[in-house]
Amino acid sequence: MPSLPVITGKKAVKVFNKLGFSVVRIQGSHHIMKKKGHRCLLTVPVHSGKTLKPGTLRGLIRAAEVSPEHFLQVLNQI
């Protein structure tokens, strides 16, 4: 598994948007994302100026059922 970059929640939301997820609602500072036909909701913490912890990002990628390599490819396109 490649090492994951240090990114903000805002950047993660952009990547998941490119992967087909959309923001369903915002609960305070957490963006709830859903993809049509996908069984899970993603809860991305978007705190201004703070980065996501590596375990949180890894869990979001796993819940989205995307490989880390594909996530990095999309991230590099943004």
Buried (B, 14 or more C-beta within 10 A) or exposed (E): EEEBBEBBBBBBBBBBBEBBBEBEEEEEEBBBBBBEEBEBEBBBBBEEEEBBEEEBBBBBBEBBEBEBEEBBEBBEEE
